[in-house]
Amino acid sequence: MKDREVTAKIELIKSYVNSNSGQWMESPRNKAFGQNKRQKYQLFQKIPGDKILFKLESGNPLYIEIWRFEEAVTFLYASKGPVKIGARISENYPGISLEGHLKKIAKCKYNRSADTITAPHIADLLVLADIAEFKKIIPAKGRKVHGVKLKGT
């Protein structure tokens, strides 16, 4: 995927956030995978624009840097199909997952040994911005897990 294509997708994400800023929304994972105890959240773009804030129903903020969305889009494009979201706390996440990929980059490029779980919320926003879709996938272990894929791949 070319840089300009990634940039175009990031602009779609920012546009979605700006258009829906401050509105309470439910995770689209609820519709795709069934109701769970996922918190509602509000979205805000932080100025100068290098982070997106998910203000959780609990009041806790979750700041996600734009580079994570760029890396997620590039990773999903290269995967050519659905990928596990993989939101485990363990730093040594087994197999290929969006969370594992983002943790690896955070550790290598940004020297972060313990990193926040961001893949579920990144996947939510990719789906809300109509860039990706959720899929149930069956990895080698045979248990259905939550996955995400870019539309058109």
Secondary structure, DSSP 8 states (H G I E B T S, - for coil): --HHHHHHHHHHHHHHHHHHTT--B--HHHHHH---S---EEEEEETTTTEEEEEETTS-EEEEEHHHHHHHHHHHHHHTS-EE----S-SS--S-BHHHHHHHHHHHHH--SS----HHHHHHHHHHTTSEEEEEE--TT---EEEEEETT-
